[in-house]
Every structure is written in structure tokens, then in C-alpha cells.
Amino acid sequence: MPLPSTTTTSYGEFNSSSSIRTPSFSRSESALSDAISIDIQDDTTSSFTPLLHHHQPHQHFNNMAGQNHKYSVLLPTYNERENLPVIIWLLAKTFQENNIDYEIIVIDDNSPDGTLEVAKQLQKIYGESRILLRPRAGKLGLGTAYVHGIQHATGDFIFIMDADMSHHPKFMPEMIQLQQSKNLDIVTGTRYAGNGGVYGWDLKRKVISRGANFLASVLLRPGVSDLTGSFRLYKKEVLSQLIASCISKGYVFQMEMMVRARQFNYSIGEVPITFVDRVFGDSKMGAMEIVSYAQGLFKLFVAV
């Protein structure tokens, strides 16, 4: 299935008679000389130019073993109207260039910014077999969003990732290759090993993230370098069992998944990734989330 062409409809205008054109934008961190630059033009001139200077460009795994597998991407969304067209374009581009069968399941929690309406337009462009819409009535939590998504997933492998473009799809072929080469149950992206990194955060947020990850690692001993990350590849049955065993909510949920995986003796591999702060929209991390994280971490420590 070829990538859909786009017309001259301006970004942010979505209606039943128009196509979607993703924006041109650039974001850089001068101190690190790192940036992402995306320029998606009309029709056959579409191009994507990532500038992540600490990561080598990925080759296309056109001869990847196990091409009979199908990969379902779960995308929980809340107020991601601006990000959704870009992340779906990048996902489709990555999968198609690497001959990977896929579906993208958008689980929107009644976003007031019209994210679901954008998703419906994207479904018309890419097709109902590629974009599945499974909206919910409100914000019901990340864990239940995954449960909801898995119920509709037809792939035998599941990717979970953020919809705000913090997680770049270009790392997915490498995650798939690692999983297939070792028949791993889980492959997780890591910001804190190899040439992984974080860009776009100020020093305060980097310290908080590092501190939270270090504290969780000391208390829970999960055996992975990035416990608080949320860019992962699971065997479908493994993800289902882990979710069923978890008791945490919010940001701690992702940590408990790795802790439970260790308890079940699941095999885990890591791929260094570059995490880039969101370009559009506001971060959902605030003071209440930090307090909730600390409380959840303590409860998880006691429980496991």
C-alpha cells in the first residue's frame, strides 16, 4: 500500500472533503546541537529529514525474518490533534519502507480538542484496515487504554508508544530485529544506555527524570536501564498477562510492567532511543503527577 498523497489543504483544517497536510516545523537545542526537522511536502515530493546527531541512520530491514508477523501499535491519545497526523505519517512510512505488516489503533479518551475528528480523517486517507478507531467516553487511565486496545488488536506483536512524537518510529525496525534475533518477549527503548538520550528538556526535568528512574531502579531492581520509559515492543500474549497482573495506575504502571516481567522470567532486550520533547501541545507531567508517581512507587515497592 503506497503512502497517501496530500493536497494543498492547510494544516489544522479538517473536514469531510479535505485531505490532511502535515506541517513544516523545526525544533532545536542549541546547547546540544540536536534537532528534529520535518518537512512533508505535497504529493510525490514528501520527505522526512531527522537530524539526531548522536544516532546513526537506520538501514531498511527489507530482508527481515518473520515478515509474516503483524504489528499492532497502540496509541492512547488525549488532546493530540496536532501531533496525530505526523506520528501516523511517520509510522506508515517506517512500516511500508521495511515491508512490515501493521495496524495503528487510536484510543482517544474524548479529547476536547477534536483529536478523534482528526483521526477519522486519517482513517479515510490510510484505510480502515490500517487505522482503527477505538474511542472511549473519558480519561480512564493508561492501563485500561492498553486493555481496550489489545481487545481489538489483530497483530501478534504490540508496540506501545506516546502519540506526541517523543518516540520516533525509526527505532522500530531495530526493536523488531532484536526481538526476532533472540526471540525476546519484550524489547524496550532506553534513554539511559548506549547512544540513547533525551533532547528538548531543561535541566530540572532531566534531573527529575534521572532521579525518578534511579530511585525506582534501586527500590524495584527491574534489570532494565530505563524503567520509566514507555516505548516498547511486546509479544501480544505477554502484554496481556502483564497488564492483568498489574495493580498500579498512571506513570507507575509502566514501571510495574517491567517489574512483573522480571517476576515472570520474561526475556527483555533494550534498544537505545532518542527521546525528544513534544513539539505540539502541553506536557501532561505536572506537580500532581510527580506526587502520584512517588506514592505509586512506594505502594509498588511494598507490593512486590
C-alpha positions in Angstrom: 0.0 0.0 0.0 1.7 3.2 -1.1 1.8 6.3 1.2 -1.2 8.5 0.5 -0.5 11.8 -1.3 -1.6 15.1 0.1 -3.1 18.2 -1.4 -2.9 21.8 -0.5 -5.2 21.8 2.4 -3.6 23.9 5.1 -2.7 22.2 8.4 -5.4 22.4 11.1 -8.3 22.4 8.6 -10.1 19.1 8.8 -13.4 18.3 7.2 -15.0 15.5 5.2 -14.0 17.0 1.8 -10.3 17.8 2.6 -7.1 15.9 2.9 -4.6 16.5 5.7 -1.3 18.1 5.2 1.2 17.8 7.9 3.2 20.9 8.9 6.7 22.0 8.4 8.5 22.7 11.7 11.9 22.8 13.3 12.9 22.5 16.9 16.5 22.6 18.2 18.5 22.6 21.3 21.5 24.9 20.7 23.5 23.6 23.7 23.3 20.1 22.3 23.2 20.9 18.6 20.4 18.4 18.2 17.1 19.0 16.3 14.3 17.4 14.6 13.3 18.9 11.3 10.2 17.6 9.5 9.2 18.8 6.1 6.4 17.0 4.4 5.6 18.5 1.0 2.7 17.8 -1.4 2.3 14.6 -3.4 5.5 12.9 -4.6 7.8 15.4 -3.0 7.2 14.2 0.5 10.4 13.9 2.6 11.4 13.5 6.2 14.7 14.6 7.4 15.6 13.7 11.0 18.7 15.4 12.5 19.6 13.5 15.6 23.4 13.8 15.6 24.1 11.2 18.2 22.3 8.4 16.4 23.3 6.7 13.1 20.6 6.5 10.4 18.8 3.1 10.4 19.1 0.8 7.4 15.9 -0.7 5.9 15.4 -4.2 7.0 13.8 -5.4 3.8 15.0 -8.9 4.3 13.8 -9.1 7.9 13.0 -12.6 9.0 9.5 -13.3 10.1 7.7 -11.0 7.8 4.5 -13.0 8.3 4.2 -11.3 11.7 1.8 -8.4 12.1 2.5 -5.4 14.5 -0.3 -3.5 16.2 0.6 0.0 17.5 -1.5 1.2 20.5 -1.8 5.0 20.5 -3.7 6.3 23.5 -4.5 10.0 22.8 -5.7 13.0 24.7 -5.5 16.4 23.1 -3.1 15.3 20.3 -4.9 16.9 17.4 -1.7 18.5 16.0 0.6 15.5 16.7 -1.5 12.7 15.4 -1.2 13.3 11.6 2.6 13.5 11.9 3.1 10.4 14.1 0.8 8.3 11.9 2.6 9.5 8.7 5.9 8.5 10.3 4.6 5.2 11.4 3.1 4.3 8.0 6.3 5.4 6.3 8.5 3.3 8.6 6.4 0.2 8.3 6.0 0.4 4.5 9.7 1.1 3.8 10.6 -2.0 5.8 7.8 -4.3 4.4 6.2 -4.7 7.8 2.5 -5.6 8.2 0.9 -3.2 10.7 -2.2 -1.6 12.1 -2.5 1.6 14.3 -5.1 1.6 17.0 -6.1 5.1 18.2 -7.6 5.0 21.6 -8.9 8.5 22.3 -10.3 9.5 25.7 -12.8 12.0 24.5 -10.3 14.8 23.7 -11.9 18.2 23.8 -9.5 19.5 21.1 -11.1 17.3 18.3 -8.4 14.6 18.2 -11.0 12.0 17.3 -12.2 14.0 14.3 -8.6 14.3 13.0 -8.3 10.5 13.5 -11.4 9.9 11.4 -9.9 12.0 8.6 -6.7 10.0 8.8 -8.6 6.8 8.7 -10.1 7.9 5.4 -6.6 8.5 4.0 -4.9 5.4 5.2 -7.8 3.0 5.2 -9.8 1.2 7.9 -7.5 -1.8 7.8 -4.6 0.4 8.9 -6.1 2.9 11.2 -8.6 1.5 13.8 -10.5 4.0 16.0 -11.5 2.7 19.4 -12.5 5.9 21.4 -13.6 5.9 25.0 -16.0 8.1 26.9 -13.3 9.9 29.0 -9.9 9.7 30.7 -9.9 6.2 32.2 -6.2 5.5 32.6 -3.3 4.2 30.6 -3.6 0.6 31.7 -7.2 0.3 30.7 -6.4 2.0 27.4 -4.0 -0.8 26.6 -6.6 -3.4 27.7 -9.1 -1.7 25.4 -6.6 -1.6 22.5 -5.5 -5.2 22.9 -9.1 -6.4 22.6 -9.2 -5.0 19.1 -5.6 -5.8 18.0 -5.1 -8.4 15.3 -1.3 -8.4 15.4 0.7 -11.0 17.2 3.1 -8.2 18.4 2.2 -5.0 20.1 4.0 -1.7 20.1 3.2 0.9 22.8 4.4 4.4 22.4 3.5 8.0 23.0 1.4 9.9 20.4 3.2 13.2 20.9 6.3 12.3 18.7 8.5 11.9 21.7 9.1 8.4 20.4 10.3 8.2 16.8 9.1 5.3 14.7 12.6 5.0 13.1 13.7 2.9 16.0 11.0 0.2 15.5 12.8 -1.8 12.8 15.8 -2.2 15.2 13.5 -3.2 18.0 11.8 -5.8 15.7 15.2 -7.1 14.5 16.5 -7.6 18.1 13.3 -9.3 19.1 13.4 -11.7 16.2 17.1 -12.5 16.5 16.7 -13.6 20.2 13.0 -14.5 20.3 12.6 -12.0 23.1 9.3 -11.5 25.0 9.9 -7.7 25.3 12.1 -5.1 23.7 12.2 -1.7 25.5 13.6 1.5 24.3 16.1 3.1 26.6 17.2 6.7 27.0 19.9 5.8 29.5 22.2 3.3 27.8 24.4 3.2 24.7 23.8 6.2 22.5 20.3 6.9 23.9 19.4 10.3 25.1 16.9 13.0 25.9 16.6 16.3 24.0 14.3 19.3 24.5 14.1 19.1 28.3 15.5 21.7 30.6 18.0 20.7 33.4 15.2 20.5 36.0 13.2 18.0 34.1 16.2 15.9 33.2 17.2 15.7 36.9 13.7 14.7 37.9 13.6 12.0 35.2 17.0 10.6 36.1 16.2 10.8 39.8 12.9 9.0 39.4 14.5 6.3 37.2 17.4 5.8 39.6 15.1 5.6 42.7 12.8 3.2 41.0 15.7 1.0 39.9 17.2 0.9 43.4 13.9 0.0 45.0 12.5 -2.4 42.4 15.6 -3.8 40.7 13.9 -4.5 37.4 17.1 -5.3 35.4 16.5 -2.6 32.7 18.2 0.7 32.4 15.1 2.8 31.6 12.3 1.8 34.0 10.1 4.8 33.4 10.2 4.6 29.6 7.1 3.9 27.6 8.3 2.9 24.1 8.2 -0.9 24.0 7.5 -4.0 21.8 5.7 -6.9 23.4 4.5 -10.3 22.3 0.8 -9.9 22.4 0.2 -12.7 25.0 3.0 -11.4 27.2 1.5 -7.9 27.3 -1.9 -9.3 28.1 -0.6 -11.2 31.1 1.4 -8.3 32.4 -1.5 -5.9 32.2 -3.7 -8.5 34.0 -1.1 -8.7 36.8 -0.5 -5.0 37.4 -2.2 -3.0 40.1 -0.7 0.4 39.5 -2.1 3.3 37.6 -0.7 6.4 35.9 3.1 6.7 35.3 3.9 3.9 37.8 2.0 1.5 35.5 4.9 1.3 33.0 7.4 0.6 35.8 5.3 -2.2 37.2 5.1 -3.8 33.8 8.9 -4.3 33.9 8.9 -5.5 37.5 6.2 -8.1 36.7 8.1 -9.2 33.6 11.1 -9.9 35.8 8.9 -11.9 38.2 7.5 -14.0 35.3 11.0 -14.5 33.9 10.2 -12.9 30.6 13.2 -12.2 28.4 13.9 -8.5 27.8 16.1 -6.7 25.3 17.0 -3.0 25.1 17.5 -0.6 22.1 18.9 2.9 22.7 16.5 5.5 21.6 16.5 9.3 21.3 13.6 10.9 23.3 12.6 14.3 22.1 10.2 16.6 24.0 6.9 17.2 22.3 6.7 19.8 19.6 2.9 20.5 19.7 0.7 20.7 22.8 1.5 20.7 26.5 3.2 18.1 28.6 0.9 16.2 30.9 3.6 15.9 33.6 2.9 18.3 36.4 3.2 18.6 40.2 0.3 16.3 40.8 1.8 13.6 38.5 5.1 13.8 40.4 3.3 13.3 43.7 1.3 10.5 42.3 4.4 8.9 41.0 6.1 9.0 44.4 3.0 7.5 46.1 2.7 4.8 43.4 6.3 3.9 43.6 6.1 3.4 47.4 3.0 1.2 47.0 4.6 -0.8 44.3 7.7 -1.3 46.4 5.6 -2.6 49.3 3.5 -4.8 47.0 6.4 -6.5 45.2 
